[in-house]
């Protein structure tokens, strides 16, 4: 049980770190497979900052003109003997109307369990929002914020992010810088993260996706 508890605790830390911002929903009728990689930077010996290689793989599907659904498997927690999945949805609350950006909101429900099962699964809920502009149909910078609620106890975990997506036909590449737990002094954290002014943890993420189906 101790090993399982350690694994689940690690999964709790990982699940808030391995996802890029969901900036806009997938177009109606299109399926969008995605691979995402990255996380917070760890202060390693020799004054090196090493990003955690947190990885997720999944897909999104456009249910309508302004809403999609998604599902992802978490690959890195498997190293801790933990299986993790999440399901979610993103809604385009406000279309882009210059000078106003497009505004999207959404949420994800995470579930983690030991392999093999040695205790009850644990669940976490994340809510997020983003503001973005699309330039010439190919370049989309954005700002986003999220908060992760731990149903098993503990304070909510906020984060702030800035990034951009480059759309190349049906392919897209996304890069993001993220500030995890910006209100928490880094001295209170067990892990020595690369922080911002003594608070939280600084990280970076990248992802690729491909859209197929829908209208050509």
C-alpha positions in Angstrom: 0.0 0.0 0.0 2.9 2.4 0.7 4.2 1.9 -2.9 0.8 2.5 -4.3 0.4 5.7 -2.2 3.7 7.0 -3.4 2.7 6.2 -7.0 -0.6 8.0 -6.7 1.0 11.0 -5.1 3.4 11.2 -8.0 0.5 11.0 -10.5 -1.2 13.8 -8.7 1.8 16.0 -9.3 2.2 14.9 -12.9 -1.4 15.3 -14.0 -1.4 19.1 -13.6 1.8 19.5 -15.6 1.6 17.4 -18.8 -1.1 19.2 -20.8 -0.8 22.2 -23.2 -3.5 24.7 -23.0 -6.6 23.8 -25.0 -6.9 27.1 -26.8 -9.8 26.5 -29.3 -12.1 23.5 -29.9 -11.5 21.2 -32.8 -13.7 22.1 -35.8 -17.0 20.4 -36.2 -16.8 16.8 -37.4 -13.0 16.6 -37.3 -10.9 14.2 -35.3 -7.6 15.6 -33.9 -5.0 13.2 -32.6 -2.5 14.9 -30.3 0.9 14.2 -28.7 2.1 16.5 -25.9 5.4 16.5 -24.0 7.0 18.7 -21.3 6.6 19.9 -17.8 8.2 22.0 -15.0 12.0 22.4 -14.9 14.0 20.7 -12.2 17.1 22.3 -10.8 19.7 19.6 -11.4 23.3 19.5 -10.2 25.7 21.7 -12.1 23.2 24.6 -12.3 21.2 22.8 -15.1 17.5 23.2 -15.5 16.0 19.9 -16.8 12.4 19.7 -17.9 10.4 16.7 -16.8 9.5 14.6 -19.9 5.8 14.3 -19.1 3.9 12.8 -22.0 0.2 12.4 -23.0 -1.4 11.0 -26.1 -5.0 11.4 -27.1 -7.5 12.9 -29.5 -10.2 15.6 -29.7 -13.4 15.5 -31.7 -15.5 18.5 -32.8 -19.1 18.0 -31.6 -20.3 21.3 -33.0 -19.2 24.7 -34.4 -18.0 25.8 -30.9 -17.5 22.8 -28.7 -15.4 19.6 -28.7 -14.7 16.6 -26.5 -11.3 15.1 -25.7 -9.6 12.0 -24.1 -6.0 11.4 -23.3 -3.8 8.7 -21.8 -0.9 9.7 -19.5 2.2 7.9 -20.4 4.8 9.1 -17.8 2.8 7.9 -14.7 3.2 4.4 -16.0 6.8 4.6 -14.8 5.4 4.8 -11.3 3.1 1.9 -11.8 0.1 4.2 -12.2 -2.5 4.3 -15.0 -3.9 7.7 -15.8 -6.7 9.0 -18.2 -8.5 12.2 -18.6 -11.6 13.3 -20.5 -12.6 16.9 -21.2 -14.3 19.5 -23.4 -13.5 23.0 -24.7 -16.1 25.6 -25.6 -15.5 28.7 -27.7 -17.4 31.2 -25.5 -16.6 34.3 -27.6 -15.4 34.4 -31.2 -12.5 36.7 -32.1 -13.7 40.2 -33.0 -10.7 42.6 -33.1 -9.7 44.2 -30.9 -11.3 41.5 -28.7 -9.6 38.1 -28.7 -11.4 34.7 -28.9 -12.2 33.4 -25.4 -12.4 29.7 -24.7 -13.3 27.9 -21.5 -13.3 24.2 -20.6 -12.5 21.5 -18.1 -10.9 18.0 -17.7 -11.6 15.2 -15.3 -8.6 13.1 -14.4 -8.6 9.6 -13.0 -5.5 7.6 -11.7 -5.2 4.1 -10.3 -2.4 1.8 -9.3 -1.3 -1.1 -11.6 -2.4 -3.7 -10.6 -5.2 -2.0 -8.6 -4.4 -2.0 -4.9 -6.7 0.7 -3.8 -9.5 3.0 -4.9 -8.9 5.3 -7.9 -8.4 9.0 -7.4 -9.9 11.8 -9.4 -9.0 15.5 -10.1 -10.9 18.2 -11.9 -9.3 21.0 -13.9 -10.9 24.2 -15.2 -9.2 26.5 -17.7 -9.7 29.5 -19.9 -7.7 31.2 -22.7 -7.6 34.3 -24.9 -6.2 34.0 -28.4 -5.7 35.8 -31.7 -5.4 34.1 -35.1 -3.1 35.9 -37.6 -3.4 35.0 -41.3 -4.9 31.7 -40.4 -1.6 30.1 -39.4 -0.2 31.8 -36.2 -2.1 31.9 -33.0 -0.6 33.4 -29.8 -2.5 33.0 -26.6 -2.6 33.5 -22.8 -4.3 31.0 -20.5 -5.0 30.1 -16.9 -6.1 27.0 -15.1 -6.8 25.6 -11.7 -6.7 21.9 -10.6 -8.9 20.7 -7.8 -7.8 17.7 -5.7 -10.8 15.7 -4.6 -8.7 13.7 -2.1 -7.7 16.9 -0.3 -5.2 19.7 -0.6 -5.3 23.2 -1.9 -6.3 23.9 -5.6 -3.3 24.2 -7.9 -3.4 27.2 -10.2 -1.2 27.9 -13.3 -0.6 30.6 -15.8 0.7 30.1 -19.4 1.6 31.9 -22.6 2.3 30.2 -25.9 1.6 30.0 -29.6 0.3 27.6 -32.2 1.5 27.3 -35.8 -1.0 25.8 -38.2 0.4 24.2 -41.3 -2.6 22.9 -43.2 -4.0 20.1 -41.1 -0.8 19.8 -39.0 -0.3 22.1 -36.0 2.7 22.7 -33.7 2.2 24.3 -30.3 4.8 25.7 -27.8 4.1 27.0 -24.4 5.8 28.4 -21.3 3.9 27.7 -18.0 4.1 29.0 -14.4 2.9 26.3 -12.0 1.5 27.3 -8.6 2.5 31.0 -8.9 1.2 31.8 -5.4 3.2 29.2 -3.5 6.7 30.0 -2.2 9.2 27.6 -3.8 10.8 27.1 -0.3 7.6 25.2 0.7 8.0 22.7 -2.1 9.6 19.3 -1.6 11.2 19.3 -5.1 13.8 22.0 -6.1 12.0 23.5 -9.1 13.3 26.3 -11.3 11.1 29.0 -10.0 10.0 32.6 -10.8 11.1 35.1 -8.1 11.0 32.4 -5.5 7.5 31.3 -6.3 6.0 28.2 -8.0 7.8 26.3 -10.8 8.7 27.4 -14.4 8.1 24.9 -17.2 7.8 24.4 -21.0 5.6 22.2 -23.1 5.4 21.2 -26.8 2.9 19.3 -28.9 1.9 18.3 -32.4 -1.6 17.5 -33.8 -3.2 16.5 -37.0 -6.8 17.1 -38.1 -8.7 14.8 -40.4 -12.4 14.4 -41.3 -14.9 17.2 -41.6 -15.0 19.5 -44.6 -12.0 19.8 -46.9 
